[in-house]
């Protein structure tokens, strides 16, 4: 499928980023991507993304934890 002019990576739906692309990145790359633009900073700061990263990378579900706020490292 050809991509038309005027389209960019940020035109993809947020769900594609949050559930398919960003979870594949390691923490260092997520932090670097978040520093590239306002749009990516917002995407890389979603709580659901960091909760998923904790679960995937550390087998940590958050049950019975002392965490009171946020999932970001």
N, C-alpha and C positions, 0 to 999 in steps of 0.2 A: 504494500500500500504506500503510495507516494504521499509525502507530507507536503501540504500546501505552504506557500509563502506566508510569513507572518505568524507561524505557529512556533511554540517553544515548549520546552520540557514542562514549564509551569502550567501549560494548558491541560495536562493530565488531571484526572479527578483525584481529589485528596485521598480517597480510599485506596487507590492504586499505590500511592506513595506510602501510606501508613501501614498497609497490610501486605504489600508485596515487595516494594523496592527498599525502603528504609530499614526494615528489619534485617536485611541481608548485610548491611554495613556494620562494621565494628564501631565501638564507642568513639574512638579517635576520629574516624571518618565522619560520623554523625556530627560531632562537634565542629569539624572543619567545614562541612557542608552548611551547617547553620550560620557560619560566619560569612558566607558568600553573598547573601541577599536577605532582604526583609522577609520575602515569601518563604525561603528555606529556613530562616530562623524560626518562623512561626510553626512550620511543619515539624522541625526537629525538637520543638519544645512541647509537643503534645504529650500529656500524661499517659495516654493509652499506649503510645509508642514505647515509652520508658518502662512501663509495666510489662509490656511484651518482651522487651530486651532483658529485663531482670529474670523473667521466666525462662527465656530461651538460653541466655548465656550462663546463668548461674543456677538454674533449676530452682528458682526462688519464687514462690507464689504470693508471698506477702501475708499469708495466714500466720497468725500468732507472732506478729512482729512489733517492734517498738516504734516503727515508722509512724509518724503522726501527720506528715505532709509530703506529698510529692514522691515521684519515682525516679527523678533524674539524679544522676550521680554527681 
